[in-house]
Amino acid sequence: MRKNKIPYSFIIKRYLPTWSEINMAIKEGWIEHNFAIDYAIAQLEKDSEDEDEIQIAGLLRGQEICITEIISRLCLKDSGFDEEKSKIRWLRLILAWIFENKRSYSEPLDILENLYVDFGYPKEIKHLIRFNIPTDGYSPQGHTEEENIKRIYRLWGEYIDNYIPVSN
């Protein structure tokens, strides 16, 4: 998953992150440093006059060290950053990205299961994991493997639609 970082255009249609959330995602390797440049430019287009955002917007792609330093200053201005809630938001975005691009991955369900472990077994995606026993009355034993996999993909799509839909 870390090889294919989520592009700015994908994220921004679904969620408007804070600088602290951007910082977290860069550190975790979910997005590129260039995301910060695009985000800062968008903030300036919305009439931001923040000096740090102006500095980031003026940087060239590839100036990671400068971006990291400025983002750290911007994070100090964020109030109410909740790391656990932010991790769940990023999990949702990552899951949406993988789901939308599942044909690009050889085993998307394996990636889903690895993320389940990496993110500390979040309850909200427990029902998407093949090795978990369904709690909705569904009996995998009464269905083929193909039917069970189709069901997981259907539930995954519903999860994305409910938690991280594309905004207009």
C-alpha positions as a LaTeX table, in Angstrom:
\begin{tabular}{lrrr}
\hline
Residue & $x$ (\AA) & $y$ (\AA) & $z$ (\AA) \\
\hline
Met1 & 0.00 & 0.00 & 0.00 \\
Arg2 & 2.71 & 2.47 & 0.89 \\
Lys3 & 4.08 & 2.28 & $-2.67$ \\
Asn4 & 0.91 & 3.82 & $-4.05$ \\
Lys5 & 0.35 & 6.98 & $-2.09$ \\
Ile6 & $-3.06$ & 8.55 & $-2.28$ \\
Pro7 & $-3.20$ & 11.57 & $-4.61$ \\
Tyr8 & $-4.40$ & 14.99 & $-3.55$ \\
Ser9 & $-7.29$ & 14.98 & $-6.05$ \\
Phe10 & $-8.71$ & 11.76 & $-4.57$ \\
Ile11 & $-8.56$ & 12.90 & $-0.96$ \\
Ile12 & $-9.81$ & 16.44 & $-1.42$ \\
Lys13 & $-13.05$ & 15.17 & $-3.04$ \\
Arg14 & $-13.80$ & 13.20 & 0.11 \\
Tyr15 & $-12.32$ & 15.05 & 3.04 \\
Leu16 & $-10.62$ & 18.36 & 3.89 \\
Pro17 & $-7.80$ & 17.44 & 6.28 \\
Thr18 & $-6.17$ & 19.72 & 8.81 \\
Trp19 & $-2.45$ & 20.42 & 8.76 \\
Ser20 & $-1.98$ & 18.02 & 11.66 \\
Glu21 & $-3.73$ & 15.30 & 9.69 \\
Ile22 & $-1.59$ & 16.06 & 6.64 \\
Asn23 & 1.50 & 15.87 & 8.82 \\
Met24 & 0.39 & 12.48 & 10.18 \\
Ala25 & $-0.28$ & 11.12 & 6.69 \\
Ile26 & 3.08 & 12.27 & 5.35 \\
Lys27 & 4.90 & 10.70 & 8.31 \\
Glu28 & 3.01 & 7.43 & 7.85 \\
Gly29 & 3.73 & 7.40 & 4.13 \\
Trp30 & 0.10 & 7.57 & 3.00 \\
Ile31 & 0.57 & 10.78 & 0.99 \\
Glu32 & 3.47 & 12.58 & $-0.68$ \\
His33 & 5.01 & 15.80 & 0.62 \\
Asn34 & 3.69 & 17.42 & $-2.56$ \\
Phe35 & 0.18 & 17.05 & $-1.14$ \\
Ala36 & 1.08 & 19.88 & 1.25 \\
Ile37 & 2.02 & 22.16 & $-1.64$ \\
Asp38 & $-1.27$ & 21.49 & $-3.44$ \\
Tyr39 & $-3.20$ & 21.97 & $-0.21$ \\
Ala40 & $-1.44$ & 25.26 & 0.59 \\
Ile41 & $-2.14$ & 26.56 & $-2.91$ \\
Ala42 & $-5.82$ & 25.67 & $-2.46$ \\
Gln43 & $-5.86$ & 27.51 & 0.88 \\
Leu44 & $-4.39$ & 30.62 & $-0.76$ \\
Glu45 & $-7.03$ & 30.41 & $-3.48$ \\
Lys46 & $-9.57$ & 30.56 & $-0.64$ \\
Asp47 & $-7.97$ & 33.83 & 0.49 \\
Ser48 & $-5.70$ & 32.48 & 3.23 \\
Glu49 & $-3.00$ & 34.94 & 4.21 \\
Asp50 & $-1.11$ & 32.57 & 6.50 \\
Glu51 & 2.64 & 33.12 & 6.04 \\
Asp52 & 3.44 & 29.44 & 6.46 \\
Glu53 & 0.89 & 28.43 & 3.81 \\
Ile54 & 2.35 & 31.06 & 1.49 \\
Gln55 & 5.82 & 29.58 & 2.06 \\
Ile56 & 4.70 & 26.02 & 1.35 \\
Ala57 & 2.81 & 27.09 & $-1.77$ \\
Gly58 & 6.01 & 28.67 & $-3.08$ \\
Leu59 & 8.17 & 25.59 & $-2.60$ \\
Leu60 & 9.24 & 23.32 & $-5.41$ \\
Arg61 & 8.24 & 19.71 & $-5.44$ \\
Gly62 & 10.97 & 17.68 & $-3.81$ \\
Gln63 & 11.82 & 20.16 & $-1.04$ \\
Glu64 & 10.68 & 17.74 & 1.68 \\
Ile65 & 12.85 & 19.12 & 4.47 \\
Cys66 & 11.45 & 22.63 & 4.10 \\
Ile67 & 7.88 & 21.32 & 3.83 \\
Thr68 & 8.26 & 19.24 & 7.00 \\
Glu69 & 9.54 & 22.21 & 9.01 \\
Ile70 & 6.74 & 24.51 & 7.88 \\
Ile71 & 4.04 & 21.89 & 8.43 \\
Ser72 & 5.30 & 21.47 & 11.99 \\
Arg73 & 4.65 & 25.18 & 12.56 \\
Leu74 & 1.20 & 24.93 & 10.98 \\
Cys75 & 0.36 & 21.99 & 13.27 \\
Leu76 & 0.92 & 24.24 & 16.28 \\
Lys77 & $-1.98$ & 26.37 & 15.01 \\
Asp78 & $-4.36$ & 23.38 & 14.83 \\
Ser79 & $-6.57$ & 23.13 & 17.86 \\
Gly80 & $-8.33$ & 19.99 & 18.95 \\
Phe81 & $-6.28$ & 17.49 & 16.96 \\
Asp82 & $-7.44$ & 14.00 & 17.90 \\
Glu83 & $-4.91$ & 11.43 & 16.72 \\
Glu84 & $-7.25$ & 8.43 & 17.03 \\
Lys85 & $-10.07$ & 10.09 & 15.09 \\
Ser86 & $-7.58$ & 11.22 & 12.48 \\
Lys87 & $-6.21$ & 7.69 & 12.09 \\
Ile88 & $-9.72$ & 6.41 & 11.44 \\
Arg89 & $-10.30$ & 9.16 & 8.86 \\
Trp90 & $-7.11$ & 8.17 & 7.08 \\
Leu91 & $-8.04$ & 4.49 & 7.28 \\
Arg92 & $-11.33$ & 5.34 & 5.57 \\
Leu93 & $-9.54$ & 7.30 & 2.86 \\
Ile94 & $-7.02$ & 4.51 & 2.31 \\
Leu95 & $-9.82$ & 1.94 & 2.11 \\
Ala96 & $-11.69$ & 4.13 & $-0.37$ \\
Trp97 & $-8.55$ & 4.46 & $-2.50$ \\
Ile98 & $-7.88$ & 0.72 & $-2.50$ \\
Phe99 & $-11.51$ & $-0.09$ & $-3.21$ \\
Glu100 & $-11.70$ & 2.35 & $-6.11$ \\
Asn101 & $-8.41$ & 1.02 & $-7.52$ \\
Lys102 & $-8.80$ & $-2.64$ & $-6.54$ \\
Arg103 & $-7.99$ & $-3.86$ & $-10.05$ \\
Ser104 & $-4.51$ & $-2.35$ & $-9.61$ \\
Tyr105 & $-3.79$ & $-4.66$ & $-6.68$ \\
Ser106 & $-3.23$ & $-8.40$ & $-6.96$ \\
Glu107 & $-4.90$ & $-9.13$ & $-3.59$ \\
Pro108 & $-6.99$ & $-6.18$ & $-2.34$ \\
Leu109 & $-8.59$ & $-8.27$ & 0.41 \\
Asp110 & $-5.13$ & $-9.12$ & 1.77 \\
Ile111 & $-4.35$ & $-5.40$ & 1.87 \\
Leu112 & $-7.64$ & $-4.76$ & 3.65 \\
Glu113 & $-6.78$ & $-7.40$ & 6.25 \\
Asn114 & $-3.26$ & $-6.01$ & 6.73 \\
Leu115 & $-4.70$ & $-2.54$ & 7.29 \\
Tyr116 & $-7.10$ & $-4.01$ & 9.84 \\
Val117 & $-4.08$ & $-5.27$ & 11.78 \\
Asp118 & $-1.93$ & $-2.15$ & 11.18 \\
Phe119 & $-4.68$ & 0.15 & 12.47 \\
Gly120 & $-5.23$ & $-1.88$ & 15.63 \\
Tyr121 & $-8.28$ & $-3.97$ & 14.66 \\
Pro122 & $-10.85$ & $-1.15$ & 14.35 \\
Lys123 & $-14.36$ & $-2.40$ & 15.07 \\
Glu124 & $-15.89$ & $-0.41$ & 12.24 \\
Ile125 & $-14.24$ & $-2.60$ & 9.59 \\
Lys126 & $-14.38$ & $-5.91$ & 11.45 \\
His127 & $-17.24$ & $-7.05$ & 9.20 \\
Leu128 & $-15.03$ & $-6.63$ & 6.11 \\
Ile129 & $-12.43$ & $-9.13$ & 7.23 \\
Arg130 & $-12.65$ & $-12.66$ & 5.85 \\
Phe131 & $-11.45$ & $-14.42$ & 8.99 \\
Asn132 & $-13.96$ & $-12.71$ & 11.29 \\
Ile133 & $-17.27$ & $-14.42$ & 12.00 \\
Pro134 & $-20.19$ & $-12.41$ & 10.59 \\
Thr135 & $-22.48$ & $-10.91$ & 13.23 \\
Asp136 & $-25.39$ & $-10.17$ & 10.88 \\
Gly137 & $-26.64$ & $-13.76$ & 10.60 \\
Tyr138 & $-24.80$ & $-14.47$ & 7.35 \\
Ser139 & $-23.33$ & $-17.98$ & 7.19 \\
Pro140 & $-20.25$ & $-18.18$ & 4.95 \\
Gln141 & $-20.35$ & $-21.99$ & 5.11 \\
Gly142 & $-23.62$ & $-21.95$ & 3.17 \\
His143 & $-22.06$ & $-20.08$ & 0.25 \\
Thr144 & $-19.25$ & $-20.52$ & $-2.22$ \\
Glu145 & $-15.93$ & $-18.75$ & $-1.78$ \\
Glu146 & $-16.82$ & $-16.55$ & $-4.75$ \\
Glu147 & $-20.14$ & $-15.56$ & $-3.16$ \\
Asn148 & $-18.40$ & $-14.76$ & 0.12 \\
Ile149 & $-15.83$ & $-12.59$ & $-1.64$ \\
Lys150 & $-18.53$ & $-10.75$ & $-3.60$ \\
Arg151 & $-20.32$ & $-10.11$ & $-0.31$ \\
Ile152 & $-17.18$ & $-8.61$ & 1.24 \\
Tyr153 & $-16.70$ & $-6.32$ & $-1.76$ \\
Arg154 & $-20.35$ & $-5.25$ & $-1.56$ \\
Leu155 & $-20.00$ & $-4.50$ & 2.17 \\
Trp156 & $-16.75$ & $-2.66$ & 1.50 \\
Gly157 & $-18.44$ & $-0.48$ & $-1.11$ \\
Glu158 & $-21.30$ & 0.26 & 1.28 \\
Tyr159 & $-18.80$ & 1.16 & 3.99 \\
Ile160 & $-17.08$ & 3.65 & 1.66 \\
Asp161 & $-20.42$ & 5.14 & 0.59 \\
Asn162 & $-21.44$ & 5.59 & 4.23 \\
Tyr163 & $-18.19$ & 6.89 & 5.73 \\
Ile164 & $-16.20$ & 8.64 & 3.03 \\
Pro165 & $-18.42$ & 9.53 & 0.07 \\
Val166 & $-17.34$ & 11.78 & $-2.75$ \\
Ser167 & $-18.59$ & 15.30 & $-2.08$ \\
Asn168 & $-19.94$ & 17.44 & $-4.89$ \\
\hline
\end{tabular}
